[in-house]
């Protein structure tokens, strides 16, 4: 009996020693979901300008300097496109950006990927899809941010404020980049030019969290510089340290 017990104990010890040890997730300074609107109000020319802006921003020297200035000297980014209900796609999976080479690789993938959708505008669906990406992220970060860019109001799916509130309750910050339209859509003027302006709509319904802010691109041509400014602000921001941006 004693011999049998020793054999069982030996097996248990050996099994424990040979079992793989779970490795801690690699630490990054920020988990950032770039969530781009590709609804039908964004025509082919606007879509290309938006894509080019994201591709250029991630390789911008100022953005890379801010990334390298963090405690871990790196962030993890994924790129998603969203449109109507059920129309969300992970275009580029979680990728660490820490230097010129990693930034150029991410940029190239943005530039080469085909357009995902051209449907209605479900900002709420985009936020919910971004939250799923955080749940499956293979990296660890104290800060999680959704970077939403769009040119119109939520007109599909659940209330965007409800999706926002769910994200905030989970500790996620949502920032907005609105792309202003000089001429309202002929078939739905309030979509791109709601009462009070699209910037106010995003402040009231979309963004939230510590240091959350809205920036505006006057048009799609100025989107590139706007996304650079936005990425610098959200990568460098320390929670609760930028209240002046909360209303912008």
C-alpha positions, -999 to 999 in steps of 0.1 A, spaced: 0 0 0 28 23 9 46 15 -23 15 23 -43 11 56 -26 47 65 -33 41 56 -70 10 78 -72 29 107 -54 58 104 -79 34 106 -109 17 136 -95 50 154 -88 64 145 -123 32 157 -139 34 190 -120 70 196 -130 63 189 -167 32 210 -169 37 242 -189 39 273 -169 15 301 -180 35 331 -192 24 366 -183 11 386 -212 36 411 -227 31 445 -212 23 475 -234 15 511 -225 -19 512 -244 -43 489 -261 -57 510 -289 -85 501 -313 -86 523 -344 -123 521 -354 -130 536 -388 -164 544 -403 -169 530 -438 -206 536 -441 -222 546 -474 -219 584 -467 -182 578 -472 -176 576 -509 -145 561 -526 -125 593 -525 -133 600 -488 -125 564 -480 -91 566 -496 -82 598 -478 -92 583 -445 -72 551 -451 -42 572 -462 -45 593 -431 -43 563 -407 -15 547 -427 6 579 -425 -2 587 -389 11 555 -374 45 561 -390 47 598 -382 79 607 -363 60 625 -336 36 596 -330 66 572 -327 84 595 -303 54 595 -280 51 557 -282 88 553 -273 84 577 -243 61 554 -224 73 531 -196 71 500 -219 82 519 -250 54 502 -270 17 500 -276 -6 474 -292 -29 485 -320 -56 468 -340 -76 483 -369 -113 477 -374 -139 490 -399 -176 494 -391 -207 503 -408 -243 490 -402 -256 464 -377 -235 433 -380 -211 450 -404 -178 451 -385 -145 436 -395 -111 432 -379 -89 444 -407 -56 442 -388 -52 421 -357 -34 432 -325 1 443 -334 28 458 -313 42 491 -325 74 502 -310 97 514 -338 100 524 -374 99 488 -387 68 478 -368 50 510 -377 58 506 -414 45 471 -414 12 481 -397 9 511 -421 14 488 -452 -14 465 -440 -38 494 -437 -29 507 -472 -33 473 -488 -65 460 -472 -97 461 -493 -127 481 -481 -149 461 -458 -184 475 -461 -207 503 -474 -238 502 -452 -256 523 -426 -239 539 -396 -239 519 -364 -214 536 -341 -228 514 -313 -219 483 -333 -184 496 -338 -179 502 -301 -193 468 -292 -170 451 -317 -140 470 -304 -148 457 -269 -147 422 -282 -111 429 -294 -100 440 -260 -113 407 -245 -91 387 -268 -60 409 -268 -28 389 -261 -12 419 -244 -16 436 -210 -21 473 -206 -34 496 -179 -51 518 -205 -76 507 -232 -88 532 -257 -112 531 -287 -104 557 -313 -137 562 -333 -136 582 -365 -168 590 -384 -188 615 -405 -223 609 -392 -247 601 -364 -257 566 -352 -286 555 -374 -285 517 -370 -285 493 -340 -288 501 -304 -285 536 -289 -248 546 -291 -249 562 -256 -258 527 -242 -229 511 -259 -206 539 -247 -218 536 -211 -211 498 -212 -176 505 -224 -170 531 -198 -182 508 -170 -155 484 -181 -128 510 -178 -124 518 -215 -119 553 -228 -135 564 -261 -122 593 -281 -137 607 -312 -125 622 -345 -154 637 -364 -151 645 -401 -172 675 -408 -192 679 -440 -197 712 -458 -228 700 -476 -254 679 -458 -264 647 -475 -293 653 -499 -311 621 -487 -305 627 -449 -292 661 -440 -293 655 -402 -270 625 -405 -238 644 -412 -250 678 -400 -271 671 -369 -286 700 -348 -257 716 -329 -231 700 -351 -215 666 -353 -188 675 -328 -214 682 -302 -232 649 -311 -200 630 -304 -194 648 -271 -229 641 -259 -233 605 -272 -200 588 -282 -169 597 -262 -162 592 -225 -137 581 -199 -107 597 -182 -94 625 -204 -118 617 -232 -120 642 -261 -134 649 -295 -113 664 -323 -126 676 -356 -112 674 -392 -127 702 -412 -129 679 -442 -114 646 -454 -84 664 -468 -74 675 -433 -81 641 -418 -44 631 -419 -31 658 -397 -61 654 -374 -55 617 -368 -18 624 -360 -28 650 -334 -54 626 -320 -30 597 -317 -4 618 -300 -29 630 -275 -44 596 -266 -11 577 -265 6 603 -243 -24 610 -221 -23 602 -184 -58 594 -170 -75 624 -154 -47 647 -165 -63 664 -195 -97 678 -185 -93 706 -210 -98 681 -238 -130 666 -224 -152 693 -241 -134 693 -274 
